[in-house]
Each structure stands twice: as C-alpha cells, then as structure tokens.
C-alpha cells in the first residue's frame, strides 16, 4: 500500500488558519487566567520584581568582583613564581 503526500493549497491554508486560531485562543485563555489567578495586584508585583532584580544585580556584581580579585591574585602569584 503506497502513501501519497497531499499538497493541497486549501489544506495548507486551513492548517495555518487553524494553528493561528489555536495560538490566539491560547493567548486569550492564558491572559485571562493570569489576571484571575495573580497572587498580588500589579503595583505590588512590579515592586517585588524590581526588588528581586536589584538583589540579583548586586549578587552578580559581587561575584564578578570576587572573580576579578581571584584572577588578579592568581596573576600576581604567577609573576612571583616566574621571577623566583
């Protein structure tokens, strides 16, 4: 039994429209559920996100500074070993 690949332009258009309709429906349903199930008001959530972003930024800066210090210390130790 052979299989035939259908290349029907109407079928392709219907598939694209069906996919787009599914995406739009998912977007609408997700947005509605997000609004209904949000744990806090928008202004509170924005403040929390801003605070968490600031804390994360501080952690990243601290980690980079520590790595730079270790690298500089390692370079100085390597120079001492090379001069010995």
C-alpha positions as CSV (number, residue, x, y, z in Angstrom):
1,X,0.0,0.0,0.0
2,X,1.5,3.3,-1.1
3,X,1.3,6.6,0.7
4,X,0.5,9.7,-1.2
5,X,1.6,13.2,0.0
6,X,-1.2,15.7,-0.5
7,X,0.0,19.1,-1.5
8,X,-3.3,20.9,-1.5
9,X,-3.1,24.7,-1.1
10,X,-6.5,24.9,0.5
11,X,-5.5,22.3,3.1
12,X,-2.3,24.2,3.9
13,X,-4.2,27.5,4.3
14,X,-6.7,25.8,6.6
15,X,-3.9,24.3,8.7
16,X,-2.2,27.7,9.1
17,X,-5.5,29.4,10.0
18,X,-6.3,26.6,12.4
19,X,-2.9,27.0,14.0
20,X,-3.2,30.8,14.3
21,X,-6.7,30.4,15.8
22,X,-5.3,28.0,18.4
23,X,-2.5,30.4,19.2
24,X,-4.9,33.3,19.7
25,X,-7.2,31.2,21.8
26,X,-4.3,30.1,24.0
27,X,-3.1,33.7,24.4
28,X,-6.6,34.8,25.4
29,X,-7.1,32.0,27.9
30,X,-3.6,32.4,29.4
31,X,-4.1,36.1,29.8
32,X,-7.4,35.7,31.4
33,X,-6.1,33.0,33.8
34,X,-3.1,35.2,34.6
35,X,-5.3,38.1,35.6
36,X,-7.7,35.9,37.6
37,X,-5.0,33.9,39.5
38,X,-2.4,36.6,40.1
39,X,-1.4,36.5,43.8
40,X,-1.0,40.3,44.0
41,X,-2.0,43.5,42.4
42,X,0.1,44.7,39.6
43,X,1.9,47.5,41.5
44,X,2.9,45.1,44.3
45,X,4.2,42.6,41.7
46,X,6.2,45.2,39.9
47,X,7.8,46.3,43.2
48,X,8.7,42.7,44.0
49,X,10.2,42.2,40.6
50,X,12.2,45.4,40.9
51,X,13.5,44.5,44.3
52,X,14.4,41.0,43.2
53,X,16.2,42.3,40.1
54,X,18.2,44.7,42.3
55,X,19.2,41.9,44.6
56,X,20.2,39.7,41.7
57,X,22.2,42.6,40.2
58,X,24.1,43.1,43.5
59,X,24.8,39.3,43.7
60,X,26.2,39.3,40.1
61,X,28.4,42.4,40.7
62,X,29.7,40.8,43.9
63,X,30.5,37.5,42.2
64,X,32.3,39.3,39.3
65,X,34.3,41.4,41.7
66,X,35.4,38.3,43.6
67,X,36.4,36.6,40.4
68,X,38.4,39.6,39.3
69,X,40.2,39.7,42.7
70,X,41.0,35.9,42.5
71,X,42.3,36.4,38.9
72,X,44.4,39.3,39.9
73,X,45.8,37.4,42.9
74,X,46.5,34.4,40.7
75,X,48.3,36.6,38.2
76,X,50.4,38.2,41.0
77,X,51.3,34.7,42.4
78,X,52.2,33.6,38.9
79,X,54.5,36.6,38.4
80,X,56.2,35.8,41.7
81,X,56.7,32.2,40.8
82,X,58.1,33.2,37.4
83,X,60.6,35.6,39.0
84,X,61.9,33.1,41.5
